[in-house]
Amino acid sequence: MVDRKAANKDYEEFDWDEETKSVILSSFFWGYVVTQIPAGQLAQRYGPKILLLFSIGVCSLLAVLTPFCAHAGGAKAVIGLRIVQGLSQGFIFPSTHTMLSRWAPASERGRLGTLSYAGAQFGTVIMLAVSGVLASSSMGWPSIFYISGAVGMLWSVAWFFYGSNSPADYRGIAPEEREFIESSFGPQDHSRRIVTPWVAILTSAPMIALTVAHCCHNWGFWTLLTEMPTFMKEVLEMDIKKNALLSSLPYLVMWMLSFVFSPLSDFLINRQYLSRVASRKLFNTIGLWVPMVALLGLAFVPKGSSDLAIVLLTLAVGINSATYLGFQVNHIDLAPNHAGTMMGITNCAANIMSIIAPLIVGQVISDATDPIQWRRVFYIAAGVYFFGNLTFIIFGKADIQPWNEPESPIPRTVSNANETQSARNAHNTDGNNANHSD
């Protein structure tokens, strides 16, 4: 779209400067942060199925329209489209967390949470790997958006027919499996609206630590995700096809490692080698401090050492998958009744960092070919990683918080009230009959 070294010259490319590209990359998050907290509330009230269907469906349609907007309205139109994409996609993580809080037993929480969120990395792997090939094909760079949008639409159709809000709503589940899942959560009533304890959530030390960890993770992760192709092209001087394939490698490693870390975490917890909180802090440390060290090493890689740079970039991104077993599932540990809303809160705050990080990169880097300027970017990301995990180690928890349980009893409907009164009348009648018989 903006790379003039692409093989296919039949499609218009846009001569946007680094600052404009940074604004386009960050504009998605301007909309994304707005819907995070409302999404958690809506998922709890109306169920996550409809919200996920809406979110993916709208994002997929807008992806297909991206090339048209770029030609018709230029950078401003693309920025506007990405803001709307962000608004709709903001429903995904809170809805997914709400889904997991209803479907994932505590003994399998890490594994199922990782399986769900690792799918995002798998999608990143596929699109980064094929984007260079698609851009140089006869269909040109617009095919990247057409194909990804079409895949999202197909998923939406499948989700409409097979998705379900909870085990109680899914007809295809075996009764034994449903009972196992529901019994692991204790008594729940998803038809009842639970009042959100906002003050308790926002002033909870474990929740604040979780939010800080999430924010710091997003700063480093999205800096790498959005800027890595530019770094590989301008500093490592790789062509578009090789760049695309190597850009996907860290996310492939991340996806693969997630299936190593998740069973290991469940094993350590279920065999009681580690407490749940110790496991969360261990994997969070692996997921943030190992990438921190890799980024510091990357800052000192000589310009010609592209192989070493690729190894360190792969390590910096790939090991991030350990955070799936750290802060990323911690919302459900602390308060399963409010997991969707809590994910909305932390993801809202974290993605403000996702807005700021590319903008900071755009200010730090005036010459994308200068490795010294990139060194400053890596220093900043490493420092943010260090602070985020240190906060989580000191203040993080993994036990259910007192404010998880609703303070008020389940409100009675008119029919419930009538049934209760009838029971009382029957009891009184029995008592009177007993007295008469005496």
Helices and strands as residue ranges (DSSP letters): H 18-32, H 36-46, H 48-89, H 92-103, G 106-108, H 109-135, H 142-162, G 167-169, H 175-185, H 198-202, H 205-234, H 240-270, H 276-298, H 306-318, G 319-325, G 327-329, H 330-334, G 336-338, H 339-364, H 371-395, G 402-404, H 414-437
